[in-house]
Amino acid sequence: MKYKTFKYKKYKNCYFEVGNYAYNRQSMYIQIKNDAEGDIATATVNMSNYMYYPETATIKNYGENTGMTNFLFKLGILTDVYSKRKCNLYAPDNETIDYCQVDVDKLKEYSARFEYNYEI
């Protein structure tokens, strides 16, 4: 399968691998990788107390991933942010967990492996 690549921070020729979290089959997992470095960043976080719907994900927009939501919007992967919450009580306002709508067709364009399947 041919897929598009992108630059993420200092890393070139990046792509996504997408699936479901093992302990929450409704939650989408998005990993950023490239062939030279392997795993670069996990764009998502599994929130056990969230109600996930098809084609939604919680974006890890804090720590080393600060700015991830904006990055994914620029690529066209995200289409809407339903909610933002601070990642912890003491975090600055820009370090959040963002519950978002995902454009799955766009995500597939940049994915070397796409195994996400919403299951109840």
N, C-alpha and C positions, 0 to 999 in steps of 0.2 A: 504494500500500500504506500503510495506516494503522499507525503504530507509537507506542509509549509513549515519553515523554521523561523525563529525570531531571536532577537538579542535580549537577554535579561541581565541587567547590571553589566558586569564585565564579561559575561559568558555569551559566546556566539553559537549559532546553529542549534538553538534550543528547541525542544518540542515537549509535548505533554504526554503523560501516561495517565489514563483515567479509569477509575473503577469504583467499587463500593467499599466502604469500610466493613471489615469482617464482623464487627459486633453491632452494626446498625445498617442493614441492607438498604435503607432509604437514603442514607447519607452518601453524597458523591465525594470521591477522593480524586484530587488533581495534583499530580507531581510534575515539576519542571526538571527536565534532564537534558543532557547532551552526551554525545559519544565520548568526548575527551574527558569530561569530569564525572560522568554518571549522574547520581542524584544531586541536584542543585538546591531545590527548595520544594517544600510541600505547601501548596497554595491554600489548602483547606484545613479545617479542623472539625473533628466530629464532636458535636454537642449533644450529649445524651438526653438533655431535657428539651430539645427542639422537636417540633413536628415538621418533618421534611415532606415536601411535595415533589412531584416529578420535575426535573430540570431546575432544581434549586440547590444551593450549596452555601455553607458558611465559610467565608474567606478569613484566613488568618492574616489580619492586617496590623500586626504588631511585632515588636522585636526585630529580628533580621528580615521580617516580611513587611515592615512598615512601607506603605505605598502600594501594596499588592492589588488592592481593589482598583485604584486608579490605573495601574498597569493593565489589568485584565479588561477594564473598560476601553482603553485605547486600542487594544487588540480586537475589540468587538466581542469578546467572550461573555461579558456581563451586559445585561440590558437594563437592569433595575436593581436598586438596593431597597429592600423592604424594611430593614432595621439595622441599626448600628448600636453596639453596646461596648463600653469600655472593657478591655480584656481582664482588668482587675480594678479593685477599688482605688489604687494609688497611681494608675497609669495616666499619662497625659491624654487629652481628648482625642488625639489622632491615632492612638493605639487601640484598635477596636476589633471586634469580631462582627463581621458584616454578613447578614442573611440576604442572599442575592438570587435573582433570576439569571439563569445561564442560557445562552444561545448554543444549544447542543450542536447544531449544524456547523456553526463557526468553530466551536471547540474541536470537532472532528477534523476540520481542515488542518489543524496544527498538532494532531495526535498521532503518534507512532503506534500506540495501543489504546483502544477505546473499548472497555469492557463494562461500562456503567449500565446497569439495568435496574430501574426502580422496582423494588419488590416489597410487598406487604407481608 
